[in-house]
């Protein structure tokens, strides 16, 4: 069954991750990286709507477009009964502070590919390695999923922190789409990136 490919929670307890909880003065003890379920749907929706509003250039969708979707859409995104998508979350003190997802192709000629989506971490939690750990969890899951060989993604031009994280994980650019999105500051390009999965890394875990 597909569930056998899901990794367990990853606990981050390094000193670099210590700091204040969001809206709290308590010290950070642990950040857990784990696959999200329907129980996280409300927090996932809230986090992504926050991202669409506060980092509009990073996403193609607008807050209004996503807010108009029924709650069932968010539930299916993170707990797809067809198992064509999976979303990972970074949880600290019961709060979802970061996320990334994977969508898997169902077409016979492209089933070897997955697409990375919705990478977002709250601003106050950046610089602590959470994005790197989220990406690592997604890649580890993809390596264990039978038939998946390639991961693709798009990232808005000049988003240098995100590009650096992707490149460090082995992603490389294979093209630039000009005028990909229209923002309040004008048109922006999207960089298309890809990574070929290393099955040996999965067997070593």
N, C-alpha and C positions, 0 to 999 in steps of 0.2 A: 504494500500500500504506500501511497505517496507520503503519508505522514512519517514514515520511517526515515525520510530524508531531512526532516526538520531538526536543526541544531537546538541544543538546550540553551538556557540563559547564559550569558557571558557577564561575569562580574568584574567591574573595573574598580580597583582599590588603590591605584597608584597615587602618590602624593601630589602629582600634577593635577589630579582631578578633585582635590580638596578645595572647597570654597563654599559660598552661601547657596542654599537652596533658592529657587525662584520664589520671590515674595516671602522669604523667611531668613532669619538670622542664624539658623542652625547650621553646623558644619556638615559638609557632605560626607557620608559614610560610603555609599556604593552607588554606582550607576549600573543598571542591568540592561543588557542588550538582548532582546528576545522577540520571537514572532508575535505579532499582535493578533487578537481574537475579537469577536463581537463585543466582548466586555470592554474593549478599549475604543469602540467606535466613536463615542461622544468626544473623548479627549483627542482622538485622531482628527476628527472634523474641526474641532476648535483650533488645534495646532496648525493645520493646513490653511484654514481661513486666515489665521494670523499671518502666516507666511505670504499668502497671496496679497494681503493688504500692505504688509511692511516691507516686502521684498518683491515688488511687482515685476521688476525686470528679470527675475530669476525664473518666472513661470509664464507659460503661454496662456493659461486660464486666468480669468479675473475673479475677484472675490464674489461679485454678484452672480457670475455663472455657476460657481461651485456652491454658493449658499442656496441657490434655487433648487439644487438637486435633492431628491428625497433621501431621508435618512438611510433607507435600504441600500442606496448606492454606496454609501460609505461603509456599510456593513459588508457588502459584497466585495468591495475593494480590498478589505483586510482579511476577509474570511470567505473567499470564493469557493462555492461548493464544487465547481469544476476544477479547482486547483490550478487555474490559469494565471493567478497572481498571488503574491505574498508580500506582506509589509512587515518590516522590522521596526522596533521602537527602542528608544533609550529612555528608561524610566528611573527617576530619582525621587525618593520620598513619596512615591505614589503618583508622581506627576510625569506625564509624557513630555520630554524636552527635546526630542529629536526623532527623526524617522527617515526611512528610505524604503522604496518598494521595487519589486520586479514584476514585469508582465511577460508571460511566456506565449510564444506564437502557437496557434493551433493548426496552421496551414501545413500541409505535408512537406512543402519545399522549404519552409522556414522554421520548422520545429527545432532546429539546432540553435536558434537564436532566442535571447531574452533581452528585454529593454529595461534599463534602470530608470526609475521615475521617482519624483517627489522627494528628493534629498533636501532635508531642511532641519536645521538646529536653531533653537532660540538664541538670539544674539548674546545673551548673558552667559550662555553655556559654550560658546565657541572658544577655540584655542585650547581645549582640554582633551583633544583626541577623540571626541565622541563621533564626529563625522567619519573619521578613519575606521573606528570600530564598527560603526553601522555598515559601512561599505564592505568591510571584511566579512561581516556576518552574511551579507547578501551574496557575496562571491562564493563563500564557503557552501552556502545552500545550493547555489547554481551548479557548483562542481559535483555535488552529490546527486543532483537530479539527472536521471538517465536521458541521454541524447542532447543535452545542452552543451554547446561548444563555444559559443560567442555571446558576449554581452555588449550591447550598444547603449549609447546615451547621447543627449544633447545638453550643452551648457552655453549660456549667454556669453557673448564676447566680453572681455574685460573682467569677468568674474574670476580673478586670478587665484584667490584662496581655494575655490572649488576645483579649478583646473589643476592646481598643484596636488590636491588630494587624489584626484583621478589619475594623474600621471604617475604618482608614487605607487599606485596600486596596479600599474601596468597598462593603463589606457593610453591610446595614441590617437591623435587627430587624423581623420581621413577626408575631411572636407569642411568647408565653411558655407553656410547658407546665408546669403546676403538678404537684408530686409526680411528676416524671419518673423519678427514681431514688431508691432507698432506701439511705442510707449509714449508717455507724456514728453519725453525728451527726443522723440523722433524714432526712426527705425533702428533696430539693432540686429546684428547677425547672430546666428547660432552655430557653434562649433560642434561637429559630429565626431564622436569618439567611439572606439571599439577596443575590446580586449579579448584575446583568445584564452580560454580557460586551460589551466594546467592541471590535468587529472592526477598527476603524481602528488601534488600538494594535498588533494582530498584524501588520498590513500594514506598519507602520513599523519592525518589528524585523528 
